[in-house]
Amino acid sequence: MSGRLARRAFLTRALAAPSALVVGFDPDKRSWVMDGSSGPGVPRGQTAPDGGGRPLEGLPRLAGRVSFDEASLDAAALDNGNIVHRQPRAVLQPASVEDIVAMVRYANRHGLHIAMRGQGHSVYGQTHAEAGIVVDSSTLDRVLHVASDSVDAQAGATWAALNRVTVEKGLTPAVMPDTMTLTVGGGVSVGTWGHTSHRFGGLVDMVSELDVVTGEGQLVTCSSQREPELFEMVLAGLGQCALIVRARVRLVRAPDRVVRQNLVYEDLDAFYADQQRLVEDGRFEHLEGRFMKDSGGRWRPRIEVGSFSASTDAELAELQRGLRFASRDAAVRRSYPEYLETKSFVPLPAEPPERDEMRASRRNPSIVGWLPLSAGQSFIEAHVLGSAAALGDTWVVASSVMDTTRFTRPLFKMPDERLAVSFWLFRSAPVDDRRLFEELLASGGDLIDRMRTVGGKRYPPYGLVRAQSEWEEHYGPDVWQRLVRAKRQFDPNNVLTPGPGIFTSPPDLKG
Ligand SMILES: Cc1cc2nc3c(=O)[nH]c(=O)nc-3n(C[C@H](O)[C@H](O)[C@H](O)COP(=O)(O)OP(=O)(O)OC[C@H]3O[C@@H](n4cnc5c(N)ncnc54)[C@H](O)[C@@H]3O)c2cc1C
């Protein structure tokens, strides 16, 4: 990490406000007991074993590596948002699952927070563990076993690595993120939407078994038959009850080739009606609705459709019969592996240090939510496309229609209507343009609040949560109660994954 970046991170740390910690749950009052201390996650009645900033003492014997140097700590405090910077006291690069078990137990004994980090694609500090331990999953990145209908992979494996192995056998997961540099553990922890979700739901709907290390440091295998409650509270569970070390993902036959085409619309009614029709009949395997700026600065709706079976132009045209687009771009044909590598429109260097330099150059207060379709179109028209403040420096607005009944995992929250429409606002401000960043943050907060009033749901990696109570509202009373019970059972000392602010204070987003 550059000196400039390290200095900026230091300043941010120095200015960071202390946070209150939830240290227990009071069943009578139905609320968590807050510890007003500003300490690094020290349960009541204990003191921190050593002063902040000094290396940890009495560490267990580990096969992997623990880093305490500033560069490693700063790197663990930088994510794709570059808004929240909370430094851990140590970064563990585990050589084995046993290292993670030992470190989680250590965190319990010493009252430290501990969080797993994939590739840090989150934007609001969800991977951070202030003055605690960050586990870098990239050293546990093996694809372990491919069967005829599933693949087992370690948490730090990227989707690119997983697919390299499965595609050789003619197989692939039915749902994956758009960007192949995300990790298996990160994807399962956030839930993950993909271009095939209109047919299959979230990535978490494709997961059939997990090995996890609970907040108490127990290594447990869970599935819908075995420890089902733990399983459901880990899928899209943002690392609150356990850290994932292995995931089994169901596989389907991989296509040989994919043909994609952009259908360009003049009319919003036709754009949303056609998406609804394509979701209902499922004729295209790949589907995404999106607004892009044309050369005149006008936001134009387009649907990107993709077929895994059409091989000729005539077949592709036949699949588009009855749709009301105004024009279409040239079709693009690719082999399936090429398609996987090129389906994302997010330009992101895959590897540090270039990736970290790019992350450090901009702040990225992107927001994502799901609206009930009945309110979606007017919301997007009035509050996104019709609002200069909302658009700010937004460079793409994705807006896909989704069948919410395909998303079956309780923690992957969708609006309470059969069809929903997403709004993803990808936006960023140069790191030295504070005014623009504050405008984007304010308009993002405003959009999220408006979304809540029409029954929308935030997507947690881009959720812009400002108060702990927003989580309870997000999950709704029944699911919230389940999560609280699971947290008490599997992570009773509240050591795991403080970053999202579900059982701790949410981060300060002042940047
Ligand atoms: C370029 C880019 C493309 C994206 N594409 C998509 C997409 O197509 N679909 C979509 O739904 N989202 C997408 N996202 C949003 C989302 O931020 C990432 O999917 C998510 O953060 C996973 O990335 P990661 O593997 O780097 O995990 P991180 O960002 O490192 O972690 C995400 C969260 O999961 C926790 N976590 C990570 N690993 C584990 C583990 N093994 N056990 C327990 N908890 C863990 C972390 O503590 C954190 O809270 C994208 C983000 C970016 C920047």
The ligand as a Tripos MOL2 file, in Angstrom:
@<TRIPOS>MOLECULE
LIG
   53    58     1     0     0
SMALL
NO_CHARGES

@<TRIPOS>ATOM
      1 C1        -17.1710   -5.7650   -8.9370 C.3       1 LIG1
      2 C2        -18.3090   -6.2470   -8.0870 C.ar      1 LIG1
      3 C3        -19.2390   -7.1090   -8.6080 C.ar      1 LIG1
      4 C4        -20.2940   -7.5640   -7.8350 C.ar      1 LIG1
      5 N1        -21.1770   -8.4180   -8.3910 N.ar      1 LIG1
      6 C5        -22.2240   -8.8600   -7.6800 C.ar      1 LIG1
      7 C6        -23.1880   -9.7280   -8.2670 C.ar      1 LIG1
      8 O1        -23.1150  -10.0730   -9.4290 O.2       1 LIG1
      9 N2        -24.2140  -10.1500   -7.5030 N.ar      1 LIG1
     10 C7        -24.3410   -9.7800   -6.2050 C.ar      1 LIG1
     11 O2        -25.2840  -10.2170   -5.5810 O.2       1 LIG1
     12 N3        -23.4380   -8.9660   -5.6190 N.ar      1 LIG1
     13 C8        -22.4070   -8.4880   -6.3200 C.ar      1 LIG1
     14 N4        -21.4970   -7.6380   -5.7480 N.ar      1 LIG1
     15 C9        -21.7780   -7.1860   -4.3750 C.3       1 LIG1
     16 C10       -21.1320   -7.8060   -3.1660 C.3       1 LIG1
     17 O3        -20.3660   -6.7760   -2.6000 O.3       1 LIG1
     18 C11       -20.2390   -8.9910   -3.3360 C.3       1 LIG1
     19 O4        -20.9800   -9.9830   -3.9780 O.3       1 LIG1
     20 C12       -19.7960   -9.5680   -1.9880 C.3       1 LIG1
     21 O5        -19.2300   -8.5620   -1.1970 O.3       1 LIG1
     22 C13       -18.8510  -10.7300   -2.1870 C.3       1 LIG1
     23 O6        -17.5610  -10.2550   -2.4700 O.3       1 LIG1
     24 P1        -16.3300  -10.8680   -1.7210 P.3       1 LIG1
     25 O7        -16.2350  -12.3010   -2.0620 O.co2     1 LIG1
     26 O8        -15.1670   -9.9870   -1.9850 O.co2     1 LIG1
     27 O9        -16.7770  -10.8010   -0.1960 O.3       1 LIG1
     28 P2        -16.4450   -9.6600    0.9370 P.3       1 LIG1
     29 O10       -16.8780   -8.3810    0.3840 O.co2     1 LIG1
     30 O11       -15.0130   -9.8370    1.2790 O.co2     1 LIG1
     31 O12       -17.3650  -10.1560    2.1010 O.3       1 LIG1
     32 C14       -18.7620   -9.9410    2.0620 C.3       1 LIG1
     33 C15       -19.3700  -10.1910    3.4480 C.3       1 LIG1
     34 O13       -19.3360  -11.5850    3.7210 O.3       1 LIG1
     35 C16       -18.5230  -11.8610    4.8500 C.3       1 LIG1
     36 N5        -17.7400  -13.0270    4.5030 N.ar      1 LIG1
     37 C17       -16.8340  -13.1560    3.4970 C.ar      1 LIG1
     38 N6        -16.3810  -14.4180    3.4630 N.ar      1 LIG1
     39 C18       -17.0110  -15.0900    4.4570 C.ar      1 LIG1
     40 C19       -16.9630  -16.4310    4.9350 C.ar      1 LIG1
     41 N7        -16.1760  -17.3340    4.3690 N.pl3     1 LIG1
     42 N8        -17.7390  -16.7660    5.9760 N.ar      1 LIG1
     43 C20       -18.5570  -15.8620    6.5760 C.ar      1 LIG1
     44 N9        -18.6260  -14.5800    6.1780 N.ar      1 LIG1
     45 C21       -17.8650  -14.2030    5.1270 C.ar      1 LIG1
     46 C22       -17.6860  -10.6150    5.0680 C.3       1 LIG1
     47 O14       -17.3110  -10.4700    6.4240 O.3       1 LIG1
     48 C23       -18.6260   -9.5400    4.6120 C.3       1 LIG1
     49 O15       -19.5550   -9.2390    5.6320 O.3       1 LIG1
     50 C24       -20.4270   -7.1480   -6.4990 C.ar      1 LIG1
     51 C25       -19.5010   -6.2670   -5.9770 C.ar      1 LIG1
     52 C26       -18.4540   -5.7990   -6.7720 C.ar      1 LIG1
     53 C27       -17.4910   -4.8250   -6.2010 C.3       1 LIG1
@<TRIPOS>BOND
     1     1     2 1
     2     2     3 ar
     3     2    52 ar
     4     3     4 ar
     5     4     5 ar
     6     4    50 ar
     7     5     6 ar
     8     6     7 ar
     9     6    13 1
    10     7     8 2
    11     7     9 ar
    12     9    10 ar
    13    10    11 2
    14    10    12 ar
    15    12    13 ar
    16    13    14 ar
    17    14    15 1
    18    14    50 ar
    19    15    16 1
    20    16    17 1
    21    16    18 1
    22    18    19 1
    23    18    20 1
    24    20    21 1
    25    20    22 1
    26    22    23 1
    27    23    24 1
    28    24    25 2
    29    24    26 1
    30    24    27 1
    31    27    28 1
    32    28    29 2
    33    28    30 1
    34    28    31 1
    35    31    32 1
    36    32    33 1
    37    33    34 1
    38    33    48 1
    39    34    35 1
    40    35    36 1
    41    35    46 1
    42    36    37 ar
    43    36    45 ar
    44    37    38 ar
    45    38    39 ar
    46    39    40 ar
    47    39    45 ar
    48    40    41 1
    49    40    42 ar
    50    42    43 ar
    51    43    44 ar
    52    44    45 ar
    53    46    47 1
    54    46    48 1
    55    48    49 1
    56    50    51 ar
    57    51    52 ar
    58    52    53 1
@<TRIPOS>SUBSTRUCTURE
     1 LIG1         1 GROUP 0 **** ****
